[in-house]
C-alpha cells in the first residue's frame, strides 16, 4: 500500500527488502528494535506501518511534492 500511495503521489522512494538486504535489516533493528514492515523514513521522520496522515505530514515537513 505504501509504494502504491507514493506512486500515486509521484513521490520517488527506495524499496529495501529486509529479507535479503542485511544493511536494511540492521537499519530497521537500530531504529525500531524489531524487524517490522513497512518502516518508512522521510527526512528524519521514521514511520512504522502505513499511516497516511503521518506520511502526509512528514512529506509536507520535508517539502516533498
PyMOL commands that set and color helices and strands:
alter all, ss='L'
color gray80, all
select helices_A, chain A and resi 2-9+22-32+52-61
alter helices_A, ss='H'
color red, helices_A
select strands_A, chain A and resi 39-42+45-48
alter strands_A, ss='S'
color yellow, strands_A
deselect
rebuild
show_as cartoon
